[in-house]
Structure formats: structure tokens, C-alpha cells
Amino acid sequence: MDDNTAGRDFGVEVDEGAGGITTLRVRGDFDLAGAPVFQAAADGALAGGATGIVIDFAGITFIDSTGLGALVRVHTAANDTGRSLQLINVPHVAARTITIGGLSFLLETVPAEPTG
């Protein structure tokens, strides 16, 4: 699934990499409108036999409780089938929301590199 929208509109780019690891590059506002798009891409990766999923958050501008709920559902689906899930390039705004939402213990995250 590839959504080529611009700005704050949500989009997901799927990269089926070596070793069965699928990377989902998400961008824009991960909210009520974006969660179903993300869920469909993640479900497709799991159904396609991915051994692990990496979610690249470099393009995220915002995440709300709906986005967090989608992440929990994907984590549960991956965990229940013995697959890994990792969030990378997590910007401060998303990391803070994950922490405030009480999910930092559940979701493996790698922060974004500092800029400037």
C-alpha cells in the first residue's frame, strides 16, 4: 500500500526487506483518519508472512489515542504469532504521547537522532 499524499495527511509506505522484515514508513498525522490506513498496511505485512515489522516514525507529525490503539493492536497481533515489532526514528512528540499513554513498557522504540 502506498499513499502519496502530502503535508499532514497520513500515509504509509511499505518496504518488504531482506530476512522477512517489513518496514512501514508512516508520515503525517496518525489519528482517527490515519489509523485504518496503518492497520490495513500492518495487517497486510503480517498476512504476507513478515517475520518482523519495523515502523519508521520519521515522518510523523502527530499521534493521538487512536494511533496508539492501532499500534497496540499490531503489537498484539505480532506478539501472538511470535513476530517482532519495533518503532524507529520516533520523534519527541510521538515518544511523549507513547509515554503519557502508558505504552512505553509495551512498545520497543528507538528515538530519532537529534537534529541541528
Sequence and secondary structure as in RCSB ss.txt:
>XXXX:A:sequence
MDDNTAGRDFGVEVDEGAGGITTLRVRGDFDLAGAPVFQAAADGALAGGATGIVIDFAGITFIDSTGLGALVRVH
TAANDTGRSLQLINVPHVAARTITIGGLSFLLETVPAEPTG
>XXXX:A:secstr
 B    TTS EEEEEE GGGEEEEEEEEEESTTTHHHHHHHHHHHHHTT SEEEEEEEEEEEE HHHHHHHHHHH
HHHHHTT EEEEEEE HHHHHHHHHTT TTTS EEE     
